[in-house]
Each structure stands twice: as structure tokens, then as C-alpha cells.
Amino acid sequence: MPLTAGLLIIASLGATMTPAKGDDAVQKVAQSARYNALVQQLDSEHDRIVDEIITLVEIPAPPFKEAERAKAYHDMLRAAGLQDVEIDAEGNAMGLYRGSGPAGGPVLVLAAHLDTVFPEGTPLKVRRDGTRLYAPGIGDDTRSLAVLLAYARAMKDKNVRPRTDILFVGNVGEEGPGDLRGVRYLLTKGKYKDRVKAFVSMDGTDPERVVNGGVGSRRYRISYKGPGGHSYGAFGLVNPMVAMGQTVTELYKIPVPASPKTTYAASVTGGGTSVNSIPNEVFMEFDFRSESPAELAKIEQRFLSIVQDSVNAENTARAVREGKIVAETKLIGDRPAGLTAQNAAITQIAAAAIRAKGMTPQLSASSTDSNLPMSLSVPAITIGSGGSGGRAHALDEWIDVEKAQSVKGMSTGLLMLLTMADMP
């Protein structure tokens, strides 16, 4: 990032702000005729927004195969009146809403992710039960995609011109193995990478939640390999299963801090040939997370040393005449940890907007698309799209589209957006 862009970020939404100043800035927008006109449009278009949620959630978007949904979203962004609508080289669909500032100036990114955790072939037909809609991925994160469209359309229709350009993004690669690839490309290789003033991810529904801490993660697949053999005839030879088991046993002896919260998990395993064979290869996948980059690095290094110690122990304990045990280490996930300060302007504005709507802001840490910009010192938070929902990542995932609470939640995010986009 060029020095000038970094200085711009520090001077704007990354700057510190007291709660009182955050409340003042939000109230100025909340009392404006333009904001209230936009809220009225969200109210009048609520049925259309619900229809767009249904349309989008029924388009499959499994990890690394979001192209069909991205194309549909691209067309919706264009229909909403955005400029420079495109799908970039990584698959992100985006469009620019021009503010009153000079062309080519800073941009405020508002993003929601296109991908879901569900594999190809998952039934996606929406089921209604009163005001509840059920479908895999409907709250994580399809509702947010439709809310972004509603904001852009309302601002265009009412000719609202904030100070800063707003880049509306449907990004790929947020879930699981996607490893934040969409936002990573956007902020490190994409054409807007040197212009991003701040980043807001809309993910999930809870309108009171403000994620200002990015939980980092490192994920490994360890393959333990050996000569293998008959369980009876080759008894006494080294067994990769033993080395793997020793790794798990020693890993779970490691104490970790409760604050900053740091965790580990042995999560997926497989391998072997048959019940009467010493396996020649087994594997296990491991997940490590922490709110602290330093603690994450510490647990990672301790784990890697345990893997090697476990291999060495098995090669010492049993015969190696047919070959030794080796461990192949593959990094399969890397999400950087990060933090946007509680007193940063972007955090204070979000909290003030939630208070202005009669709710209580809840600051939290999680693993979202905001991890990436946080790691680059770009002010970033993740917020909810409004309403309520539950059972995320389950086949019976649901959202409630009861109009009053739905519009209240959407108008909260809109209040944040306009206040942030008006800052110098």
C-alpha cells in the first residue's frame, strides 16, 4: 500500500473517536431528510428484497464454484445503477457508487460473501413458514447480498451523494477452504487495492453485533507415511498411526491462554488399507486459532515440533528395517489475526448507530472477511444485515423476514454506511 494511502486511512476511519463524537456524527445523519427517505424506500421495497434473497440463495455457490451466483449478482449490481460493474480475476462481483469527491479518490468497501459451506448437489429450495425462510446459506450470507443491493438502489433512486465512493462487493472465498481469497485479492491485487479507506463486511443477521477483532487461524494437513505391512506378519514394524496418535495426545496437553482466546483442534482424519494391515499412510487435519498473532505463532510452532517428536519416537520404538516413518506437512488454511481498536472511528460509528436504533452494541472477535483488511492496517469491522436468524451452516438454516425488525436492522447498517462515507 502506498504511503499516501496509508496516511489517508490513519487520518480518517482509523483515527480515534470518543463515543460522544460518534453519537453526534450518527445523529446528524439519522436526522437528515436523505437518510429518512432511504429508510422509507427500504420499507416500501421490502417484498422485493425478500424476493432477491430467495433468488440468490437458490443459485448454488459451493466453495470455489461461486461463478453462477457471481454472474447473477453482477447483473443485479448493474440493475441497481452502479458504475464500473465487473467480475474480477478472482471471481468477486462488484460495482462502484460514486460520491461527491474527486474521481479516483478513496473508497469505502461494503462487502458480503457469495459462497456457502454447502457442497454441490445440496437442495437449496426455500421453504416458508410464516415470516421465516429456510434454506442452506440464507443467513450466511445471502440476506446480506440482497441488503447491499437495496442500499445501492435506494441511494441511486434518491440521488444521495456521500463524500466518499462506495464499492459494493459480492466476494468469493470467505468460507472454510476459501481462506478469504476474494478479499485477499481485492485488497492486495485488485484495481482498488490502493484506494480502500475502510472496509465493512456484512455477514450474518444480528444487528447488535460488531466484530472488531479478527480471530486468526492456521490449518494443517499432516500425512504420516511408513512402509506398512501385514498386521500379523509384519508386527513390530513402525506404524504411522502411532505417530499420529502421539501427536494428538501431546497436542492436547498444551495449555493455552483464555485471553487472548487461543484454541486448537484435531478435526479430520483418514487413511489405512484394511483392518488387517499396518497402514502405509494416514492423515489428520488440525485447526489453530487465536485473537493474538503472537499466541497463534506460538501454538503453531509448538505443534510442528510435536509432529517431528512423534515421528522420531515411533522410529525409535519399533523396527525400521523396511523404512522409517516420515511426516509431510501441508498448510491448508491461513487467516491472519487482526484488530480494529474499540476507539477507532469506524467502531465508534457502528456502536453509535446501534444505540441510535435503541439497541445495545456487542463488540466481539470472530473469523470473517474483515481479518484480511485488519492485518493490512485498514480499518475494518463486520456487522449483521438485520432481522434474526439461526442454524447457520446447517441444512435447516433460517432467517425471519418480519418486516418491522427486518427494516430496523437494515436501516441500522445504512446509518453506519452513510455516516462513514461522509467522513473526510
C-alpha positions in Angstrom: 0.0 0.0 0.0 1.5 3.4 -0.9 2.4 5.7 1.9 -0.2 8.3 0.9 -3.0 5.7 1.1 -1.8 4.6 4.5 -1.7 8.1 5.8 -5.3 8.7 4.4 -6.5 5.6 6.3 -4.9 6.7 9.6 -6.4 10.2 9.3 -10.0 9.0 8.7 -11.8 6.0 9.9 -8.8 4.6 11.7 -8.5 7.7 13.8 -9.7 7.6 17.4 -13.1 8.9 18.3 -14.9 9.2 21.6 -18.4 7.7 22.0 -19.9 11.2 22.3 -18.4 12.3 18.9 -19.6 9.0 17.4 -23.1 9.7 18.6 -23.0 13.3 17.3 -21.9 12.2 13.8 -24.5 9.4 13.7 -27.4 11.7 14.9 -26.6 14.3 12.3 -27.1 11.6 9.6 -30.1 10.0 11.3 -32.0 13.3 11.5 -31.3 14.1 7.8 -34.1 14.1 5.2 -32.0 12.0 2.8 -31.4 9.2 5.3 -35.1 9.0 6.2 -36.0 9.0 2.6 -33.7 6.0 2.1 -35.3 4.2 5.1 -38.7 4.7 3.6 -37.6 3.1 0.4 -36.2 0.1 2.2 -39.6 -0.2 3.8 -41.5 0.1 0.6 -39.2 -2.3 -1.2 -39.2 -5.0 1.5 -41.0 -7.6 -0.5 -38.6 -7.1 -3.4 -35.6 -7.5 -1.1 -37.1 -10.8 0.2 -37.6 -11.9 -3.4 -34.0 -11.2 -4.2 -32.8 -13.2 -1.1 -34.8 -16.2 -2.4 -33.5 -15.8 -6.0 -29.9 -15.6 -4.8 -30.0 -18.4 -2.2 -31.4 -20.9 -4.8 -28.3 -20.3 -7.0 -25.6 -22.8 -5.9 -22.4 -21.2 -4.6 -20.2 -24.0 -3.1 -16.6 -23.2 -2.2 -14.6 -22.4 -5.4 -17.7 -22.7 -7.5 -19.4 -19.4 -7.0 -19.4 -18.3 -10.6 -23.1 -18.8 -11.4 -24.1 -16.7 -8.4 -21.5 -14.1 -9.1 -22.8 -13.7 -12.6 -26.4 -13.2 -11.3 -25.1 -10.7 -8.7 -23.1 -8.8 -11.3 -26.3 -8.3 -13.3 -28.2 -7.2 -10.1 -25.5 -4.7 -9.3 -25.8 -3.2 -12.7 -29.6 -3.1 -12.5 -29.2 -1.2 -9.2 -27.4 1.6 -11.1 -23.8 1.1 -10.0 -20.9 2.1 -12.2 -17.9 0.0 -13.3 -19.7 -3.2 -12.6 -17.4 -6.2 -13.1 -16.3 -9.6 -12.0 -12.6 -9.5 -11.2 -10.0 -12.2 -11.9 -10.7 -13.9 -8.5 -14.4 -14.0 -9.1 -15.6 -11.1 -7.0 -18.7 -9.3 -8.4 -18.5 -5.5 -7.7 -19.8 -2.1 -8.6 -18.9 1.5 -7.7 -21.3 4.1 -6.3 -19.8 7.5 -7.0 -19.7 10.0 -4.2 -19.1 13.7 -4.4 -15.4 13.5 -4.0 -12.9 13.5 -6.9 -12.8 10.5 -9.3 -10.1 8.0 -8.3 -10.2 9.0 -4.6 -10.6 6.8 -1.6 -13.4 4.2 -1.5 -15.3 2.6 1.4 -15.9 -1.1 0.7 -19.1 -2.7 1.7 -18.9 -6.5 1.1 -20.9 -9.7 1.6 -19.7 -13.1 0.6 -21.2 -15.1 -2.3 -20.0 -18.6 -1.2 -21.6 -21.0 1.2 -20.3 -24.0 3.1 -22.6 -26.4 1.3 -21.3 -28.9 -1.4 -22.6 -29.3 -4.9 -25.9 -31.0 -5.0 -27.3 -29.6 -1.8 -31.0 -28.9 -2.2 -31.5 -25.1 -2.0 -35.2 -24.6 -2.5 -36.6 -22.1 0.0 -39.2 -23.2 2.5 -41.6 -20.7 4.1 -43.2 -20.9 7.5 -44.9 -17.6 8.3 -42.2 -14.9 8.2 -39.4 -17.5 8.4 -37.5 -18.6 5.3 -35.5 -21.8 5.5 -32.6 -22.7 3.1 -28.9 -23.5 3.4 -26.9 -20.3 3.4 -29.9 -18.0 3.6 -28.5 -16.1 6.5 -24.8 -16.8 5.9 -24.6 -14.8 3.8 -27.4 -14.4 1.2 -29.5 -12.0 3.1 -26.6 -9.6 3.2 -26.1 -9.7 -0.5 -29.7 -8.6 -1.0 -29.4 -5.8 1.6 -26.3 -4.4 -0.3 -28.4 -4.2 -3.4 -31.2 -2.5 -1.6 -28.8 0.2 -0.2 -27.3 0.8 -3.7 -30.7 1.0 -5.4 -32.2 3.4 -2.8 -29.2 5.7 -2.9 -29.3 5.8 -6.7 -33.1 6.4 -6.8 -32.9 9.2 -4.2 -29.7 10.7 -5.7 -27.8 10.6 -2.4 -24.2 11.6 -2.9 -22.0 10.9 0.2 -18.5 12.3 0.3 -16.7 9.0 -0.4 -17.2 6.5 -3.2 -18.7 3.2 -2.0 -17.6 -0.1 -3.6 -20.3 -2.7 -3.2 -18.8 -6.2 -3.4 -20.1 -9.8 -3.5 -16.9 -11.6 -2.7 -15.9 -15.2 -3.1 -13.9 -17.5 -0.8 -15.0 -16.5 2.7 -16.0 -19.9 4.0 -13.6 -22.7 5.1 -11.1 -23.7 2.4 -11.8 -20.4 0.5 -9.3 -18.9 3.0 -10.5 -15.3 2.3 -9.2 -15.5 -1.2 -11.7 -13.0 -2.6 -11.0 -10.2 -0.2 -7.3 -11.1 -0.2 -7.2 -10.5 -4.0 -9.4 -7.3 -3.7 -7.0 -5.7 -1.2 -3.6 -6.9 -2.5 -4.0 -7.3 -6.2 -7.3 -5.7 -7.4 -7.6 -2.4 -9.1 -9.0 -0.7 -5.9 -6.3 -2.0 -3.6 -4.6 1.4 -3.1 -7.8 3.3 -2.6 -9.5 1.5 0.2 -10.3 3.9 3.1 -12.1 1.4 5.2 -13.8 -2.0 4.9 -17.2 -3.2 6.2 -18.2 -6.8 5.9 -21.9 -7.6 6.3 -22.1 -11.2 7.5 -25.0 -12.9 9.3 -28.0 -11.1 10.7 -27.5 -9.9 14.2 -27.8 -6.1 14.1 -26.2 -5.6 17.5 -23.0 -7.4 16.7 -19.9 -5.5 15.7 -16.9 -7.7 15.0 -13.8 -5.6 15.6 -11.4 -8.4 16.4 -10.2 -10.8 13.8 -9.6 -14.4 15.1 -6.6 -15.7 13.1 -6.2 -19.3 12.1 -3.6 -21.7 10.7 -4.7 -25.1 9.4 -2.6 -28.1 8.6 -2.9 -31.5 7.0 -0.3 -33.8 8.3 0.3 -37.1 6.3 2.2 -39.8 8.2 3.9 -42.3 6.0 5.7 -45.6 6.6 6.4 -49.0 5.0 3.1 -50.7 6.0 2.7 -54.4 6.1 0.6 -57.3 7.3 -0.8 -56.8 10.8 0.4 -60.2 11.9 3.3 -61.0 9.6 4.9 -57.5 9.9 4.1 -57.0 13.5 6.9 -54.9 15.1 7.5 -52.5 12.2 6.9 -48.8 12.7 3.3 -47.7 12.4 2.4 -44.2 11.2 -0.9 -44.5 13.1 1.1 -44.5 16.4 3.0 -41.3 15.4 -0.3 -39.6 14.5 -1.9 -40.7 17.8 1.1 -39.5 19.8 0.8 -36.1 18.0 -2.8 -35.8 19.2 -2.0 -36.9 22.7 0.8 -34.4 23.1 -1.1 -31.6 21.4 -3.9 -31.8 23.9 -1.5 -31.4 26.8 -0.6 -27.9 25.8 -2.1 -25.1 28.0 -3.4 -22.1 26.1 -4.5 -18.6 27.4 -8.2 -17.9 27.9 -7.4 -14.3 27.0 -6.4 -13.7 24.2 -8.6 -16.8 23.5 -6.4 -19.4 21.7 -7.7 -22.8 20.6 -6.6 -26.0 18.8 -8.5 -29.0 17.3 -7.6 -32.3 15.7 -10.6 -32.4 13.3 -10.4 -34.7 10.3 -8.6 -38.0 9.8 -8.4 -40.9 7.4 -6.1 -43.5 5.7 -5.1 -47.1 6.1 -5.7 -50.1 3.8 -7.6 -52.7 5.7 -8.3 -53.8 9.2 -5.5 -56.5 8.9 -2.8 -54.1 7.6 -0.3 -51.8 9.2 -1.1 -48.6 7.3 1.4 -47.2 5.0 -0.2 -43.7 5.2 -2.7 -41.9 7.5 -3.5 -38.3 7.7 -5.1 -35.8 10.1 -6.1 -32.1 9.8 -5.6 -29.7 12.6 -7.0 -26.2 13.3 -5.4 -23.5 15.4 -7.0 -20.2 16.2 -6.2 -17.1 18.3 -7.1 -13.5 18.7 -3.4 -12.8 19.1 -0.9 -13.2 16.2 1.8 -13.9 18.8 -0.1 -16.6 20.5 -1.1 -18.2 17.2 2.5 -18.3 16.1 3.5 -19.9 19.5 0.9 -22.7 19.4 1.8 -23.4 15.7 5.5 -23.8 16.4 4.9 -26.0 19.4 2.6 -28.2 17.3 5.1 -28.6 14.5 7.8 -29.6 17.0 5.3 -32.2 18.4 4.8 -33.7 15.0 8.5 -34.3 14.5 9.0 -35.5 18.0 6.2 -38.1 17.5 7.8 -39.3 14.3 11.2 -39.7 16.0 9.6 -41.5 18.9 8.0 -44.1 16.7 11.1 -44.6 14.7 13.0 -45.3 17.9 10.3 -47.5 19.5 9.8 -50.0 16.6 11.7 -51.6 13.7 12.7 -49.5 10.7 14.2 -52.3 8.6 11.6 -51.7 5.8 11.7 -47.9 6.2 11.1 -45.1 8.6 8.0 -43.0 9.4 8.0 -39.6 7.9 5.5 -36.7 8.2 4.6 -34.5 5.3 3.3 -31.1 6.5 0.9 -29.1 4.3 -0.6 -25.7 5.3 -4.2 -25.7 4.1 -5.5 -22.5 5.7 -4.1 -19.2 6.8 -6.3 -16.4 8.1 -4.4 -13.5 9.7 -5.4 -12.2 13.1 -6.1 -8.5 13.5 -7.9 -5.8 15.5 -9.7 -2.6 14.8 -9.4 -0.6 18.0 -12.5 0.0 20.1 -12.0 3.7 20.0 -11.4 3.8 16.2 -13.9 6.0 14.4 -15.3 3.1 12.4 -16.0 1.1 15.5 -17.5 4.1 17.4 -19.8 5.0 14.5 -21.1 1.4 14.3 -21.8 1.4 18.0 -23.4 4.8 17.9 -25.7 3.7 15.0 -26.8 0.6 17.0 -27.6 2.8 20.1 -29.5 5.3 17.9 -31.8 2.4 16.9 -32.5 1.5 20.6 -30.2 -1.5 20.7 -27.0 -2.4 22.6 -23.8 -2.8 20.6 -21.9 -6.0 21.3 -18.2 -5.9 20.3 -16.8 -9.3 19.5 -14.0 -11.2 17.8 -14.6 -13.7 15.0 -13.1 -15.0 11.8 -14.6 -13.1 8.9 -13.5 -11.3 5.7 -12.5 -8.4 7.9 -9.5 -10.3 9.2 -7.6 -9.6 6.0 -8.0 -5.8 5.9 -7.3 -5.6 9.7 -4.0 -7.4 9.0 -3.2 -4.7 6.5 -4.0 -1.9 9.0 -7.1 -1.0 7.0 -10.0 0.0 9.5 -12.5 -2.9 9.2 -15.5 -4.3 11.0 -18.1 -6.9 10.4 -21.8 -6.2 11.0 -25.1 -8.0 10.6 -27.7 -7.4 7.9 -30.6 -7.1 10.3 -33.6 -9.2 11.4 -32.9 -12.5 13.0 -31.8 -16.0 12.0 -30.3 -19.2 13.2 -28.8 -22.6 12.4 -26.0 -21.2 10.3 -24.1 -23.9 8.3 -27.0 -26.3 8.8 -29.4 -27.6 6.2 -32.3 -26.0 8.1 -30.7 -22.6 8.3 -33.3 -19.8 8.6 -34.0 -16.1 8.7 -37.0 -14.2 9.9 -38.2 -11.5 7.4 -40.9 -10.0 9.6 -41.0 -6.5 8.1 -40.6 -4.2 11.1 -37.5 -5.9 12.6 -36.1 -6.6 9.2 -36.3 -2.9 8.1 -35.0 -1.8 11.5 -31.9 -3.9 11.1 -31.3 -2.8 7.5 -31.7 0.8 8.5 -29.0 0.4 11.2 -26.4 -0.7 8.7 -27.4 2.0 6.3 -26.9 4.6 9.1 -23.4 3.3 9.7 -22.7 3.3 5.9 -23.8 6.9 5.3 -22.0 8.2 8.4 -18.7 6.5 7.4 -19.0 7.6 3.8 -19.5 11.3 4.8 -16.3 11.4 6.9 -13.3 13.2 5.3 
